[in-house]
Amino acid sequence: MAELRFQQAATAVAGLRPNRWDLLAFPLVVGLLSLLGFGAHETLAPLSALREPIVSLDPAYLPNYALRTFLRMLAAMAASLVFTLIYGAVAAKSARAEKVLIPLLDVLQSVPVLGYISFTVVFFMSLFPGRVLGAECAVIFAVFTSQAWNMTFSFYQSLRTVPRDLEEASRCFHLSGWMRFWKLEVPFAMPGLIWNMMMSASGGWFFIVASEAITVGDKTITLPGIGAYLATALIHKDLAAVGWVIVAMIVVIALYDQLMFRPLVAWADKFRFEQTAAQSVPESWVLDLMKRTRLMQRALAPFGASLDALMRLRFPTPQRPSTRAFAIPAGATTARVLDAIWYGLVALAALYGVYQAVGLIASELAWADVGTAIVLGFYTLARVVVLIAIASLVWVPLGVLIGLRPAIAERIQPVAQFLAAFPANLLFPIFVVAIVHFQANPDIWLSPLIILGTQWYILFNVIAGASAFPTDFREAAVNFHIRGWQWWKEVMLPGVFPYFVTGAITASGGAWNASIVSEAVSWGKTTVAAHGLGAYIAQATTAGDYPRIVLGIAVMSLLVMSFNRLLWRPLYRFAEERTRLD
């Protein structure tokens, strides 16, 4: 007995002894935690610590700026993930909530980032008076608004298209709604959600310039970061500094890819819905390193056990009818009354918001100003429609080819992330100089800048759909000798169609947001502007003209909602009912 106890004690001690993989992982983890702690400490400093000049164009400061920007984007990503899980789940599981939350999500994604900044800078600064944290929260919230809507649409789409046989299996195993959410629905949605997290991170880069250096009337908010560094370089026409920004972005995106996204893609591959094993799977050296550690795994074991215990709790949660349509049983008077009260409250809230907006607009503007904003809105709408059509024709087939080949996807992933994160501001010098030199039409030649905010949503979602496409379906197509256009029409396009619709919806919102920075561009003191609602809102924001800001946002929201109602929502319902992998 004593010898057995001695062997057990020796085994326990050996389990606590680090192996060679721990020696590699420990410095990496400690270094990352140290950097996170240093960056977080900077956010708690008083505003007086931001001495002029807040941003120096000396490249030696770029590592610190890159760290500050990385932490803001990481905080925004964490907030977006929490928002996605809650908002997407409520919208997918409650018919009453869905009728409000999904149109509201259309509105939220149509409101430009500058629109959020215009009305939130003062609010967040007042929460933490005299502290850098208030300004940091304003920037983080602005980046959050460029990330959360895309992820939420992806998660909502996945929850609405969970295969019915898996739902029936969960009911046979008597899983509670809480357990079904964590054990079935979240894992099923995870591959697509992670690819959309990549896209959202890239979208955050696109708008980080507008977030870290923003002027709203007489209020200016500038924080040290890559975005503010780029804005300063553009003002001073410093091409060398622009080059250093590109280098810094490449480094940060590569670290993002290797340390976070590639491990997540490799980890999420186990959640693919299929009955046969894939021929090749994504890999990550970071994930492999953590799996081989001994001490790190022991240290993380209690955390994993706590999460598993939390997911197994049997909380009572509402369940949506399996028919995917909300219907009130005959004679259900209480349900009808509740519906009437709910929709009445929603209508009153909407009318109150409209009343406040109309009052602000009418205080200084006339009907002619409203007509001008609507006309400019249709200019931008035409650009958005054309560019989404072009992006779909190009990136749907390429996204399918990339998604079906994990080895190629691993090589393409960091490149696509960098291209998606490439801010349009870096191309301003080329476009401004070319348009002025050749006296070109800005309405035409500034339009390509908007595509930087559209094509990547489509590409990443199609890659996610192709990556999640079951291997057994592909093998069945091979066995039945389905190839060529028939393969695209009968097999692959239906399989990725729900993902494409999600990407196209978020691409529409991204394009409208991109118009804010793409329809009015500057290089030094030279400004070139196209006719469009984006330029209208950008100029009103710079001037601090709140009635025109509200008018521009209202027109943009109405156009986006109408476009979504007339086109994307019918396609969404079609994807949900006709192209499910059941």
N, C-alpha and C positions, 0 to 999 in steps of 0.2 A: 504493500500500500504506500509506504513512504517513497519507494522508488518510482511508483506511478505519479505521485504528487510532484516529485522532483522533475520528472520528465515533462509534466504539464507546465510547471513553472519555467523550465528551460525553454519550452516551446513558446510560451507567452513572452518571455524576454527576447527570444529571437525574432518574434513578430514585431517587436518595437524597435529592433535594430535597423537602421536605414540601409538600403542596398545602393548599388551604384546609380540606379535610376533616380533615387531620392536625392543623391548628391548633385544630379543635374537639374532636377526640378526645383529643389529648394531655393537656390539663388534666383531662378527665374521668378518664382512666386513672390519671394521677399522683395526683389527689385521692383516688380509691378506694384506691390502694396505700398512701397516707399514712395514711388512716383505719385500714386493716387493720394497718399497722405499729404505730400508736399503741395500738390495742386489744390486739394481741398482747403489747406491752411491759407492759401492765397485768397480764397473767396471770402474769408472771414475778416479780412483787413478792412480798416476804415477807408472811406472814399478819398480822404486826404492822401492815402498811399499812392493813388494814381496821379503821379506828378507828370507835368508836361515835359517833353512830349510823351504821351501815353504809349505810342507805338514808334519805335525806332526802325529805320530801314537797314540797320546793321545786321547782316546775316547771323551774327553770333547770338542774337536774341531769338532766332527762329525756333530752336529746340524748346525753349520755355513757352513761346507762343503756341507751338504745336501741342504741347502737353495741355495747356489751358483749353484749347479748342477740342482736343480729344476728350477731356473730362466733361465738357459741356455736352458734346454729342453723346457720350456714354450715359450721362444722366437723362438726357432727352429720350434715348432709346429705352432705358429702364422704365421711364414714365409711360412711354408709348406702349410697351409690352403689357404693363398692368392695365392700362386703358383698353387695350385690344381684348384681353381676356374677359374683362367685365362687360364692356359695351357690346362686343360681338356676340357673347353668349346670351345676354339679355335680349338682343334684337333677334337672334335665331330661335329662341325658345319661347318668347312671348309674342303672340300675334298682336295684342294691343300695343305693346311697346314697339314692335317692328314698324307699325304704321306711322309712328312718330320718329323713331330713332334713325331709320334709313333715310327718309327725306332730310332729316336734320344733318345726317352725315354728308349728304350731297351739298348742303349749304356750307357746312364747316370746311369741306375740302375746296369749295369754290371761293371762299374768302381768302384773299391774298395774304401772304406773310406780312407784308407791310401794313395791311389792314389790322392785323392782330397787334403788331408792334405799336401802331399809332395810339391804341386805346389801352395798352397794358403797361407801358413804360412807367407812367405816373403811379399806377396801382402797385406794381411790384416795388418801386422805389419807396413808396409810403409804408410798405410792410416792414422794411428794414432800413429805417432812416439813417443816413450817414454811413451806411455799410456797402461794401462792394457786392455783398450777397444779393441785395435788391436788384442791382443791374444784372448780376449773373442769372437770377431767376427769370428776368425779362428775356434774356437771350435764350436760355434753355427752353422757355415756353415757346418762343418763336420757332426754334428748331423742332420742338415737339410737334407743332402744327404742320410742319413739312414732312413728318414721318408717320404720325399715328393713323391718319385716315387710310393710307394705303394698306397698312398692316391689318386694320380693322376690317376692311372690305375683304381681304384675303381670308381671314379667320371666319368671318360670317359666311362667305361662300363655301368654305370647307365644311362647316357645321351643317349647312343646308344640303350638302350632297354626300353625307355619310351613307355608304351602301346599306340598304335595308336589311340584308342578311346579317350584317354585323349588329345592327340595332336589335334584330330579333334574338340574336345570340346573347346580347347583354341582358335582355329581358328574361331569357331562359335561365341565366345564371343569377337572376334576382339582384342585379346591381342597382343600387340607389341612383338617383339622378346625379348626386355629387360624385359617386364612384364612376358612373358612366362618362361624366365629363372629363375626368382625369385619366381614366384607363382606356377610353375608346376615342372620344371626340378630339381631345387635345393631341394625342399621338397621331391620329389620322390627319389632322390639320398641320402638324409640325413641319413636314418637308416644304410645303408651299409657304408657310409662315416664315421660315428661315430665309428662303430666297427673297421674300418681300422685306424682311429685315435688312438684308443687304441693299436692296433698292432704296429703302427708306434712309439708310445711312448715307448712301450716295446723294439722295435728295437733300439731306441735311447739309452736305458740302455745297450743294448748288446755291443754297440760301444763306450760308454762314456769313457771306460778305455783307448781305443786307442786314443781318442780325447783330453782328459785332460792331458795326459802324453805321449808325442810323441817326438822321436828323429829322425831327418832327417839329416844325415851326421853330420856336426858340429853345427847344429842348434837344440836347445832343447826348447820346449815349455811345461811348467808345470804350471797349475793353481790349486788353492785350490778347491777340490771337491771330491765327493765320488769315482770317477774313478781314480783320482790321488792317493787318499788314498789307494785304492785297489792295484794299481800298486806298490806303495811303500811297502805295506805289503807283496806282492809276492816276491819282491827283497830281503827283510829281512827275509823271511820265518817265518813270524809272524802269526801263526794260530789264535791267540786270536784277532788280528786286522781284519783278514778275517771274523771271527764270528761277530765282531761289524759292519762290512760292511753289512752283511746279515740282521742284526737287523735294521740298518738304512734304507736299501732298503724296508724292510717290512713296516716300518712306512710311508715312502714317498709314496709308491705305494698305501697304504691304504688311505692316504689323497687325492691322485690323484683320486682314485676310488670314495670316498664319496663326495668330493667337486666339482669334474668336470665331470667325465665320467658317473657316475650313474645319476646325474641330466640330462645330455645330452641324455642318453638312454631313460629315462622316458619322456623327452620333445619330442624326435623324434618319439615316438610311435604313435603320432597323425597323422604322415605322412604316415603310412602304407597304401598300396594300397589294399583295400578290401571293400566289400559292406555289410558285417555283422560285428558286434562288436566282438572283441576277448574275450575269456572266462576269461582271466587274463591279466593284464597289468603290466609292470614294475613300480616300485615306487621309490621315492627318498625323504628322509626327508628334504634335503636341498631345493629341488624344492617346496615341500609342505610348508616349512617355508616361502620362499620368496613369495609364492602366498597368504599367510595369512597376510602378513605385510600390513600396511596402508601407513605409511610415505615413506617406501622404494619404494613402487609401485608408489606413487605420484612423487617421485624424478626421477624415471626411465621413467615415462610416456612421457616426451618430447623427450627423446632419442628414444623410440620406435616409436613415431609418426614421427620423422624425418626419421628413417629407412623405415617406411611404405611409406612415401611420395617419398623417393628416389626410392623405388622399383616400384612405379606406374608411373614413368616418361616414356615417350614414345620415347626412343632413337631408332634411326634406327639401326638395327643389322642384319647381314647376316643370312640367314636361309638355312640350308642344305636341298636338295630335300627329300621329304618324302619317296622316294624309297630306301633310305639309300645307294644309289650308285650314284656316280658323272658321269653324261653323258653330253656331249656337243651337243647341238642341231645342226641339219644339217645346214650348211651355216654360223655357228657362227665363222667367221674368226677371229674376235677380241679375242674371248675366246681362240682360238687355239694359237694365237700369245702370249697372256699373259701366257698361260701354258708353251709355249716353253721358254719364257724369265725367268719365275720363276724356272723351272726345270734346266735351264742352269746355273742360278746363284747358285742354290743349289749344282749342280755338280762341279762348279768351287770352291766353298767353301770347299767341301769335298776333292777335289784333292789337294787344298792348305794345308789342314790339314794333309793329307797323306804324302805330300812332306816334310813338316816340321818334322813329326814323323820319316819318313825313313831317313832323313838327320841326325837327332840326333842319331838314332840307328846305322846307318852305320859308324858314326864317330869313334866308339870304338869297335863295335861288328862285328862278322863274321856270315856267313850262318849257321855254326854249332851251334852258340848260338840261332839263330832263331829256328832251328830244336829241340834243347833242350827245349825251351819254349813251342813249340807246343806239344811235347810228354808229358811234365808235365801238359799241359792243358787238355789232354785227360784223364790223371789220375784223375784230379779233376772232369772232366765231368762225368766219371763213378760213382764217389762217389755221385755227385749231383743227377743223374738220379735214382740210387738205393734208396737214402734216400727220395726223393720226392715220389717215388712209395710206400715205406713203410708208410710214413706219410699220404698219401692219403687213403690207406686201413684202417688205424687206425682212423683218425680224421674226415673223411667225415661222417660215420654213427654216431659217437659220437657228432659231431657238429650239425647234424640234430636233434638228440634227445634233445640236450641242447637248441637249438634255438626254438623248438616247445613248450618248457616249460619255460615261463618267470620266474617263481618262482625259478626253478633250475638254470637258467641263471644268476640270481642275486647273487646266492651263489657261482656259479662257476666263475663268471667274475673276482673278485679280485684274486682268486687263479690262474686262467689262466694268468692274467696280471703279477703276480709275477713270475710264471714259465717262461713266455715269456721274461720277463725282466732279468731273471737270467743269468748273464754273464758267458760265457764259462770259463773265467779266474778263477772263483772260483773253478772249477773242475781241474785246472791244477795240483795242488799238488797230487791228487789221481791218475790221469793218468800218470804223470811223474814217481812217485814212483812205481806204479804197472808195467809200461812198463820196467823200468830199473831193477826192482827186478826179474820179470819173464822172462826178455829178450824177450818180445813180439814184434811182428812186428808193428811198428808205422803206416805203410800204412793201416792196418786194424783197429787197436784199437784207433787211433786218429779220425777215421771217425765219430764215434757217436757224437763228439763235434759239427760237422757241422749241425746236426739235430736241434740243438737249434736255428738255424737261418732259418729253413725251416718249421717245422710242425705248428708253430703258425699262420703263414700267412694263411695256409689252414684252420685251425680250426676257426679262427676269421671270415674269409670270409664266410665259410659254416654256422656258427652261424648267421651271418648277413642275409644270404639268407633264412635260415629257419625262422628267426624272421620276415622277410618281406613277407613270403609266405602267400597269402590271406586266411583268415579263411573260406570264402565261398567255395574255392576250396577244402579245407580239408573236409568241411561238405558234399560237393558233393561226394567225394570219399567214405565217410562213408555211405551215402544214397545208393550208387551203390554197396556197399559191396566189395569195392576194398581193399584188404589187402595182407599182406605177401610180397613176391618178386614182385608181380604185382604192389603193392602200391609203392614200391621203384622205379620200372622201369618206370611206367606210370605217376606217380604223383610227387613224391618228388625229385628224381634225376634230371628230366628235370627242376623242379622249382629252384633248387639251382645250376644247372650246370653253368650259367654265373658267379655266384659268385665264384664257385670252380675254374674256369679257371683264373679269376682274381687273386685268391689266389695262384694258382700254378705258374703263371707267376712271381708274386712278390716273391714267395718262391724260385724260381730259382735264381733270383737276390740276395735274402737274403742268399742263400746257398753259392753262389760264394763269397759274402762278408765275410761270416762266415769262409770260408776256409782260409782267411788271418790270422785270430787269432787262427785257429784250427789245421792247418797243421804244425805249428812250435810253440811249447809251452815250457815255462820255469818255473822252480821252483828254486829260488836262482840262482846259477851259472850252474845248470844242464839244458840242452836244448835237447829236443827230436823233431825231424822233420820227416815228411812223405814226400814222393815224390808227388809233386803237384805244381800247379801254385800259390796257395795261399802262401805256404812256400817260393817260389821263389820271389814273390813280397815283402813279409814281410822282408826277408833277404836283398833284394836290397834297401828297404826303410831305414832300420837301417844303412846300409853302405853308404847311400846317393848316390847310383849308379843310376843316372838319366836315362842313356840309357837303363839299364835293367828294371827300373821301367816302362818306356814308352813301352818297348817291352812286358813286362808282361801284362800291361793294354790293349795293342792293341790285343794281342792274346786272352785275356779273353773276350774283347768286341766282337771280331769276332765269338768266339765260342757261346757266349750267343745269339747274333743276329741270327746266323745260326740255333741254336736250337729253338729259338722263331719262326723264319720264317717257319721252317719245321714242327713244331708240334703245338705250342701254338696258332699262328695266325689262322691256319685253324680251330682249335677248337673254337677260339673266334668268327669267322664268323658263324660257325655252331650254337653256342649258341645265337648269335644275331638274326639269321633268323628262327631257329627251336624251340627255347625254350622261346620265349617271352610270357609274361603274358598278351596276348591280349584278 
